[in-house]
């Protein structure tokens, strides 16, 4: 068993039970739970016997209870081998990944385990494997796609002699793949050309990227920028282009069928170019009505597909850069934010034990360093009051205590911003309060899209703007532009110049 980062039960020299309990809770970063446990007469020695129902009775606040349960059950697993069934799938996956860490050469400059953690699309693959099931063909293709995207997007060359090393790492993480190594790579000897799905995918993808880069370097880049993403996108997925008449037939099918979601996604990829064409020809309302799947409860999957085709290799960049960003931006906020309410939000971001709460606060605080210069307009069209930081934050993320009355609240927000001529496009909704977040949604085209985390909702909302060529809301325009330039490293001919954004991006990239 690997060495634990938590306190052990036979720790010496002996200390009293309360001290041990306090020390463990400090390691959990949940010191506030101590009083609840003592009130329920729970001791350090009794923790190993504590079950989910006991925790529910001892710790009433939901947010604290959820986090304590996760960390306690992980601790019990490490210290006593007790594998509580209530440990979440994500915790089990993370523990499994730690056990599978590969210690040889990393062809992709970092471990496959860490790469898989950064890609949301890897989660179904890992959850499936965590159930001790062999990978399916779809899972293998998903793994290959992630590896190739990582290599090409980071300009990491994979030589023929590197493929066996990379294959060893795949087998170390997924031992069942030892019997199907030829699916990924086959060496043909000195005269024969290698083959295998991983080798072929990488070779084709890299060739298309090089072809695109060569074309993009010729001519006036400013005139080509808008079409370049579409041009590259048409080359990214094999067999993605279809005849216009076939695409039209697939579109009709998309508006009618939805039982097999994987089939919907495949048809969606094949109709990408038809969608781009119609987006330039129709107004927003007519376009969304024409592509009704945008209102489907799983529309986030379709947004991800279109964004990947628009900007290959950039889909995961918010997630891969987020932790490093959080480590730097809080200090920047502390040195540069002067608004008292925002200073309180900084303190809350540092104090909260809930990841989604911290991510939410750090995100809306962007509006404190990127203040809007927009002004409200009265009924006569005259500019009056300047948009405040609170206005910008509300335009960015609408916070609702409960969803019971969400339609009225949304209508008030829409009327407020539309009535003053400000741009209100898709926006984020957070259910709960700053320190106890309960749900995450995107309001778009009169529909609510439910997401699994605040960061995922931020990611999908950003991609909606770009997939549908929508303008950012003026009240929080600079904050969205910062996300575009820092996280996704996207430049478009429509970007406005912001010295504030340039300054912060430069600070984060050089510190």
C-alpha positions in Angstrom: 0.0 0.0 0.0 1.3 3.4 -0.9 2.3 5.9 1.9 -0.7 8.0 3.0 -0.8 11.8 3.1 -3.2 11.5 6.1 -2.6 10.8 9.7 -2.3 7.1 10.7 -4.2 5.4 13.5 -1.0 4.1 15.3 0.8 7.5 15.2 3.4 8.0 17.9 4.1 9.7 20.3 0.5 9.2 21.6 -1.7 12.3 21.8 -5.2 12.8 23.0 -8.2 11.9 20.8 -9.2 15.6 20.2 -5.8 16.5 19.0 -5.7 13.7 16.5 -9.2 14.6 15.3 -8.2 18.3 14.9 -5.0 17.3 13.0 -6.9 15.0 10.6 -9.5 17.7 9.9 -6.7 20.2 9.2 -5.3 17.8 6.7 -8.8 17.5 5.2 -8.9 21.4 5.3 -12.2 21.0 7.1 -11.5 22.4 10.6 -15.0 23.7 10.9 -16.4 20.2 11.1 -14.8 19.6 14.5 -17.6 21.2 16.5 -20.2 19.2 14.7 -18.4 15.9 15.3 -17.8 16.7 19.0 -21.5 17.6 19.4 -22.4 14.2 18.0 -19.8 12.6 20.3 -17.8 11.3 17.3 -14.2 10.6 18.3 -11.0 10.1 16.2 -11.1 6.4 17.1 -14.7 6.0 15.9 -14.1 7.6 12.5 -13.3 4.3 10.8 -16.7 3.0 11.7 -18.6 6.1 10.4 -21.1 5.5 7.6 -23.0 7.8 5.2 -26.1 7.9 7.4 -24.0 8.8 10.5 -22.4 11.7 8.6 -25.8 12.9 7.6 -27.0 13.0 11.2 -23.8 14.6 12.6 -23.1 17.3 9.9 -26.3 19.1 8.8 -24.8 21.6 6.3 -24.9 19.9 2.9 -21.7 21.4 1.5 -19.5 20.5 4.5 -21.1 17.0 4.6 -20.4 16.2 1.0 -16.7 17.2 1.2 -16.2 15.5 4.6 -17.7 12.3 3.4 -15.5 12.1 0.3 -12.3 12.8 2.3 -13.2 10.5 5.2 -14.0 7.6 2.9 -10.8 8.1 1.0 -8.9 8.1 4.3 -10.6 4.9 5.4 -9.7 3.2 2.2 -6.0 4.2 2.5 -5.7 3.5 6.3 -7.9 0.4 6.8 -8.7 -0.9 3.3 -12.4 0.0 3.8 -13.8 0.6 0.3 -17.1 2.5 0.9 -19.5 2.1 -2.0 -20.5 5.7 -1.5 -17.1 7.1 -2.6 -17.9 9.0 -5.7 -17.0 7.8 -9.2 -14.5 10.6 -9.6 -12.7 9.8 -6.3 -12.4 6.2 -7.3 -11.1 7.1 -10.7 -8.5 9.5 -9.2 -7.4 6.8 -6.8 -7.1 4.3 -9.6 -5.1 6.7 -11.7 -2.6 7.2 -8.9 -2.1 3.4 -8.7 -1.5 3.3 -12.5 1.1 6.1 -12.7 3.8 5.2 -15.2 7.4 5.9 -14.2 9.2 5.4 -17.6 9.9 8.0 -20.3 7.0 10.2 -21.2 6.8 10.7 -24.9 4.2 13.5 -24.5 6.4 15.3 -22.0 4.0 14.5 -19.1 2.3 11.3 -18.0 -0.7 9.8 -19.7 -2.5 9.8 -16.4 -2.1 13.6 -16.1 -3.2 14.1 -19.7 -6.3 12.1 -19.2 -7.2 14.1 -16.1 -7.2 17.3 -18.2 -9.6 16.0 -20.8 -13.3 16.0 -19.8 -13.8 13.5 -22.7 -11.6 11.0 -20.9 -13.9 10.7 -17.9 -16.4 8.1 -19.5 -13.3 6.1 -20.6 -11.8 6.1 -17.1 -15.1 5.4 -15.3 -15.6 2.4 -17.6 -12.1 1.1 -16.9 -12.5 1.7 -13.1 -15.3 -1.0 -13.2 -12.7 -3.5 -14.3 -14.1 -3.7 -17.8 -12.0 -4.1 -21.0 -11.9 -1.1 -23.3 -14.3 -1.1 -26.2 -13.4 0.0 -29.7 -15.1 3.4 -29.0 -13.0 3.8 -25.9 -9.8 3.0 -27.7 -10.6 5.5 -30.4 -11.4 8.1 -27.8 -8.0 7.4 -26.1 -6.2 7.7 -29.5 -7.9 11.0 -30.3 -6.8 12.5 -26.9 -3.2 11.4 -27.4 -3.1 12.8 -30.9 -4.7 16.1 -29.9 -2.2 16.4 -27.1 0.8 15.8 -29.4 -0.3 18.0 -32.3 -1.7 20.9 -30.2 1.6 21.1 -28.2 3.8 20.5 -31.3 5.3 17.3 -29.8 6.8 15.1 -32.6 6.2 11.4 -32.1 9.0 9.4 -33.9 8.5 5.8 -35.0 10.7 4.6 -32.2 8.5 6.5 -29.7 5.4 4.5 -30.4 6.5 1.3 -28.6 7.3 3.5 -25.5 3.9 5.3 -25.7 2.3 1.9 -26.1 4.0 0.6 -22.9 2.5 3.6 -21.0 -1.0 2.8 -22.4 -0.7 -0.8 -21.2 0.6 0.4 -17.8 -2.6 2.4 -17.3 -4.9 0.0 -19.1 -3.4 -3.5 -18.6 -6.1 -5.2 -20.6 -4.8 -3.5 -23.7 -1.7 -5.7 -23.6 -3.5 -8.2 -25.7 -4.6 -5.7 -28.4 -1.4 -3.7 -28.8 -1.6 -4.2 -32.6 -4.7 -2.1 -32.6 -2.5 0.9 -31.8 0.8 0.3 -33.5 2.3 -2.4 -35.7 6.0 -2.3 -36.6 6.6 -3.7 -40.1 10.4 -4.1 -40.0 13.1 -2.1 -41.7 11.4 -2.0 -45.1 7.7 -2.1 -44.3 5.7 1.0 -43.2 4.3 0.9 -39.7 0.5 0.8 -39.2 -2.1 0.7 -36.4 -4.8 3.2 -35.5 -2.7 5.4 -33.3 0.1 5.6 -35.8 -2.2 6.3 -38.7 -4.3 8.9 -36.8 -1.2 10.8 -35.7 0.4 10.7 -39.1 -2.7 11.9 -40.9 -3.5 14.6 -38.3 0.0 15.9 -38.3 0.1 16.0 -42.1 -3.1 18.0 -42.3 -1.9 20.4 -39.6 1.4 21.0 -41.5 -0.6 21.5 -44.7 -2.8 24.0 -43.0 0.1 25.9 -41.4 1.8 26.2 -44.8 -1.4 27.6 -46.4 -2.0 30.0 -43.5 1.5 31.5 -43.9 0.8 32.6 -47.5 -1.1 35.8 -48.3 -2.7 38.4 -46.1 -3.4 36.7 -42.7 -6.0 39.3 -41.8 -8.1 38.5 -44.8 -7.8 34.7 -44.2 -8.4 34.6 -40.5 -12.1 34.0 -40.5 -12.0 31.3 -43.1 -8.9 29.6 -41.8 -10.6 27.9 -38.9 -13.3 26.5 -41.2 -10.6 25.4 -43.7 -8.7 23.5 -41.1 -11.8 22.1 -39.6 -12.8 20.5 -42.8 -9.5 18.5 -42.6 -9.6 17.4 -39.0 -12.1 14.6 -39.0 -11.6 11.8 -41.5 -14.6 11.5 -43.9 -16.3 14.5 -42.4 -17.2 16.2 -45.7 -20.3 15.0 -47.4 -22.3 15.9 -50.5 -24.6 18.9 -49.9 -27.7 16.9 -50.7 -26.6 14.2 -48.2 -25.9 16.9 -45.6 -29.4 18.3 -46.1 -30.9 14.8 -45.7 -28.9 14.3 -42.5 -30.2 17.6 -41.2 -33.8 16.6 -41.7 -33.0 13.4 -39.8 -31.4 15.4 -37.0 -34.5 17.4 -36.5 -36.5 14.2 -36.2 -34.5 11.5 -34.5 -32.7 11.5 -31.1 -33.0 8.0 -29.7 -29.4 7.1 -30.4 -27.4 10.0 -29.2 -24.1 8.7 -30.6 -25.8 8.6 -34.1 -26.9 12.2 -33.6 -23.3 13.2 -32.8 -22.0 11.5 -35.9 -24.6 13.2 -38.1 -23.8 16.5 -36.4 -20.2 16.2 -37.4 -21.1 15.5 -41.0 -23.4 18.6 -41.2 -20.9 21.0 -39.8 -20.2 22.8 -43.0 -23.9 23.1 -43.8 -24.4 24.7 -40.4 -21.6 27.2 -41.0 -23.1 28.1 -44.3 -26.6 28.7 -42.9 -25.2 30.6 -39.9 -24.0 33.3 -42.3 -27.3 33.3 -44.2 -29.9 33.2 -41.5 -30.7 35.4 -38.5 -30.1 33.9 -35.1 -33.8 33.0 -34.5 -34.2 31.3 -37.8 -30.9 29.5 -37.5 -31.7 28.0 -34.1 -35.1 27.0 -35.2 -33.6 25.3 -38.3 -31.2 23.3 -36.1 -33.5 22.3 -33.3 -31.0 20.1 -31.5 -29.4 23.2 -30.0 -32.4 23.1 -27.6 -31.8 19.5 -26.6 -30.9 18.7 -23.0 -27.6 17.3 -24.3 -26.8 20.3 -26.6 -23.5 20.8 -24.7 -22.2 17.7 -26.6 -23.0 19.3 -29.9 -21.4 22.6 -28.9 -18.2 20.7 -28.1 -18.2 19.0 -31.5 -18.6 22.3 -33.4 -16.0 24.1 -31.3 -13.4 21.3 -31.8 -14.0 21.6 -35.6 -13.6 25.3 -35.5 -10.5 25.3 -33.2 -8.9 21.9 -33.3 -6.9 21.0 -30.2 -8.2 23.9 -28.1 -11.3 22.3 -26.5 -9.5 21.3 -23.3 -7.5 24.4 -22.7 -9.7 26.0 -20.0 -9.4 22.9 -17.9 -5.7 22.3 -18.5 -4.7 25.9 -17.5 -7.2 26.6 -14.8 -5.3 25.4 -11.7 -2.2 27.3 -12.6 -4.4 30.4 -13.3 -6.0 30.1 -9.9 -2.6 30.0 -8.2 -1.6 33.3 -9.7 -4.8 35.4 -10.0 -5.7 35.5 -6.4 -2.5 37.4 -5.5 -3.1 39.7 -8.5 -6.6 40.4 -7.2 -5.3 41.2 -3.7 -2.8 43.7 -5.1 -5.1 45.4 -7.6 -8.8 45.2 -6.4 -10.0 48.3 -4.5 -13.8 47.7 -4.4 -14.8 46.7 -0.9 -17.5 44.2 -1.9 -15.0 42.5 -4.3 -12.4 42.4 -1.5 -14.9 40.4 0.6 -15.4 38.0 -2.4 -11.6 37.5 -2.5 -11.7 36.5 1.2 -14.5 34.1 0.5 -12.6 32.6 -2.4 -9.7 31.9 -0.1 -11.9 30.5 2.8 -14.3 28.3 0.9 -13.8 24.6 1.0 -16.1 24.0 -2.0 -14.3 23.9 -5.4 -17.2 25.2 -7.4 -17.7 28.1 -5.0 -14.0 29.0 -5.4 -14.2 28.7 -9.2 -17.3 30.9 -9.3 -15.9 33.7 -7.1 -12.6 33.8 -9.0 -14.4 34.0 -12.3 -16.8 36.8 -11.4 -13.9 38.8 -9.8 -12.6 39.2 -13.4 -15.1 42.0 -13.7 -13.3 43.9 -10.9 -10.1 44.1 -12.9 -11.9 44.5 -16.3 -14.4 47.3 -15.5 -17.0 48.1 -18.2 -17.2 51.6 -19.7 -20.7 50.9 -21.0 -23.6 53.0 -19.8 -27.3 52.4 -19.4 -29.8 54.2 -21.6 -33.1 55.5 -20.6 -36.3 55.3 -22.7 -35.3 58.4 -24.7 -32.0 56.6 -25.7 -29.8 58.9 -23.6 -26.9 57.4 -21.8 -27.2 57.8 -18.1 -25.8 55.6 -15.3 -22.5 53.8 -15.9 -22.5 50.0 -15.6 -21.2 48.9 -12.2 -19.1 45.9 -11.2 -22.3 44.3 -9.8 -24.0 44.9 -13.2 -21.1 43.2 -14.9 -21.1 40.3 -12.6 -24.9 39.8 -13.0 -24.5 39.9 -16.7 -21.8 37.3 -16.5 -23.4 34.9 -14.0 -27.0 35.2 -12.7 -27.1 33.8 -9.1 -30.4 32.4 -7.9 -31.1 31.1 -4.5 -33.5 28.5 -6.0 -34.7 27.6 -9.4 -38.3 27.7 -8.3 -38.8 31.2 -9.7 -36.1 31.2 -12.3 -38.2 32.3 -15.3 -39.3 35.5 -13.7 -35.7 36.3 -12.6 -34.4 35.6 -16.1 -37.1 37.8 -17.6 -36.2 40.6 -15.3 -32.5 40.3 -16.3 -33.3 40.0 -20.0 -35.5 43.1 -19.9 -33.0 45.0 -17.9 -30.1 44.5 -20.3 -32.1 44.4 -23.6 -34.0 47.6 -22.6 -30.7 49.5 -22.3 -29.3 48.2 -25.5 -26.7 46.1 -24.0 -25.9 42.7 -25.4 -27.3 39.8 -23.5 -26.5 36.5 -25.1 -26.2 33.0 -23.4 -25.4 33.5 -19.7 -24.5 31.4 -16.8 -26.9 30.6 -13.9 -25.7 29.5 -10.5 -28.1 28.0 -8.0 -27.4 28.5 -4.3 -25.1 31.1 -2.7 -21.5 32.1 -3.0 -20.4 29.6 -0.3 -22.8 26.8 -1.0 -23.3 26.2 -4.7 -25.9 23.7 -5.6 -26.3 23.7 -9.4 -24.9 25.1 -12.7 -26.9 26.0 -15.8 -26.6 27.9 -19.0 -29.6 29.9 -20.2 -29.7 30.0 -23.9 -32.5 30.3 -26.5 -35.1 30.1 -23.7 -33.7 26.8 -22.5 -31.7 25.7 -19.4 -28.7 23.4 -20.0 -27.6 21.7 -16.8 -23.9 21.1 -16.3 -21.9 19.1 -13.8 -19.6 21.8 -12.5 -19.2 25.6 -12.6 -16.0 25.3 -14.7 -17.8 23.1 -17.2 -20.7 25.6 -17.5 -18.1 28.4 -18.1 -16.4 26.3 -20.8 -19.6 25.5 -22.6 -21.0 29.0 -22.4 -17.8 30.4 -23.9 -18.0 27.9 -26.8 -21.6 28.9 -27.5 -20.4 32.4 -28.3 -17.9 31.2 -30.8 -19.9 28.3 -32.4 -22.8 30.7 -33.1 -20.6 33.8 -33.8 -22.3 35.8 -31.1 -21.1 39.0 -29.5 -20.1 39.0 -25.8 -22.4 41.0 -23.5 -21.0 44.5 -23.3 -21.3 44.7 -19.5 -18.8 41.9 -19.2 -17.1 42.0 -22.6 -13.5 42.3 -21.4 -13.9 39.3 -19.0 -15.0 37.1 -21.8 -12.3 38.4 -24.1 -9.7 37.6 -21.4 -11.0 34.0 -21.3 -10.7 33.8 -25.1 -7.1 35.1 -25.2 -5.6 33.7 -22.1 -7.1 30.2 -21.8 -8.0 29.4 -25.4 -5.4 31.5 -27.1 -7.8 32.5 -29.9 -7.4 35.6 -32.0 -10.1 36.8 -34.4 -10.5 39.8 -36.7 -13.4 41.0 -34.6 -11.6 41.4 -31.3 -11.5 44.8 -29.8 -8.3 46.1 -28.2 -8.1 46.2 -24.5 -4.9 47.3 -22.7 -6.3 45.8 -19.4 -6.7 42.4 -21.0 -3.2 42.5 -22.6 -1.6 43.5 -19.3 -3.2 40.7 -17.3 -2.5 38.1 -19.9 1.2 39.2 -20.1 1.4 39.1 -16.2 0.0 35.6 -16.1 2.2 34.3 -18.9 5.4 35.7 -17.4 5.0 35.0 -13.7 
